[in-house]
Amino acid sequence: MIRSTDRIRVMHAGTLPRPQELFNMTLSKMLGQPVDEDALTSLVRDVIRENVGLQIETGIDSVNDGEVHKFSFTHYIMERLGGIEQRKPKDGPPPPGVNGRDEIDFPGYFDGKPGFTGSGSNPSVFVVGPLTYTGQTAIQTDIDNFNAGLVGHSPEETFLPAVTPGTVEHWLANEYYPTDEAYLYALADVLHEEYKAIVDAGFLLQIDDPDLPDAWQMFPDMTVPEYKKFAELRIDALNHAIGDIPEEKIRFHTCWGSYKGPHKHDIPLVDIVDLILKVKAVGYSIEASNPAHEHEWTVWRDVKLPDGKVLIPGVIGHACDFIEHPQLVAQRLLRYADVVGKENIMAGTDCGIGARVGHAKVCWEKFKAMSEGARIASAKLWG
């Protein structure tokens, strides 16, 4: 992974803008409707190529494919698993969602808002037999499409994201394995193949884990010690999925669910930072710019970032369409440089920007502001 040896490098967390035509085609494919695969491939590569150019133009050092071919940054893995079955959801109340504790405190706020597990239907995908990885063709297609989009460009670093066992567990209900541990480690074995394919293709692997903080909301009756024991099993399963892949090839991203809502009951960073640092990765990308979590830069006054590791705080956000001022971005970066060292930080985003802001132009302007803020901070730090 690239390091901030002479200036603060800049990255983002994943999703990038895509045209409505591509969204419609990916939705149709997810629903099992017929799609012209040649036309889809051509469009995907065109969009990736454009987005790669825009990432470089807006100052992004670590470039990805924008996840533009995936209908969802989590559910894509459903197409790559054997041993699962999709059917009508079970009757009964839906399970608590990633806003569960907030939903108790703010009755009515989430009514009718799409995308909240607790306000939607019960899981409709089930593990009914031994899990297997069937995604060899799919991941190779991702790699080929990204390589096609990179033609003519020479970014400093390239990465592809993948999800964690705990995140998949949110929507894939276990009906086969006897224990949570057996289920999570089976998921880990499957995901290892996805992870290894990305690294073997020469890309940095970014592991996306909103599960670590947001599952806290899903279990309102848990105490912090009980939750940490619950979460540690999921982190152990993730490390099993990583296996022997070198830490230097892995960046870990986590956030508190990315939904636009109160976030009053998010678990504090200080309560899970030890679990974050347990992940076998060289870089840790953590949501840090929104009103619920910006204050948590002070956690790093008391928690030592391990030697050789890189902290990537979110310095721009996805939760609103305000364009962060570059001076604000610089201030945020200088705080972190002061507590962990200028060589040990990169500028990052709270979560994927592209699909969550009101217009594609907003995404690219946010990136420009982040890059300019990193330049301002770098000038103060390196002269």
Secondary structure by P-SEA (a helix, b strand, c coil): cccccccbbbbbcbbbbbcaaaaaaaaaaaaccccaaaaaaaaaaaaaaaaaaaaaaaccccccccccccccccccccccccccccccccccccccccaaaaaaaccccccccccccccccccccccccbbbbccaaaaaaaaaaaaaaacccccccccccccccccccccccccccccaaaaaaaaaaaaaaaaaaaaaabbbbbbbbccccccccccccccaaaaaaaaaaaaaaaaaaacccccccbbbbbccccccccccccccccccaaaaaaccccbbbbbcccccccccccccccccccccbbbbcccccccccccccaaaaaaaaaaaaaccccccbbbbcccccccccccaaaaaaaaaaaaaaaaaaaaaacc
